[in-house]
Amino acid sequence: MSNVSVFYRITKIFFIINDELKDEIVSHIKSETKRFGIETIELSGIEKEGGHPTVEGMDTIYRQVKNFLEKE
């Protein structure tokens, strides 16, 4: 994996971690994103139907990402 920030120096990169993932997957994602200097946004409480976010779930994702970015 190449470090994207080398090519896009003024760009901030975020990795969005879906909820309901196994702890070992989340842990691995966090260690790899940290290694490459990529911030993570960990979602929680996303309403889903058949594994995909509902309209309410998409609104929850929007609010969580927006709140994270506003703290930046």
Buried (B, 14 or more C-beta within 10 A) or exposed (E): EEEEBEEEEEEEEBBEBBBEBEEEEBEEBBEEBEEBEBEBBBBEEBEEEEEEBEEEBEEBBEEBBEEBEEEE
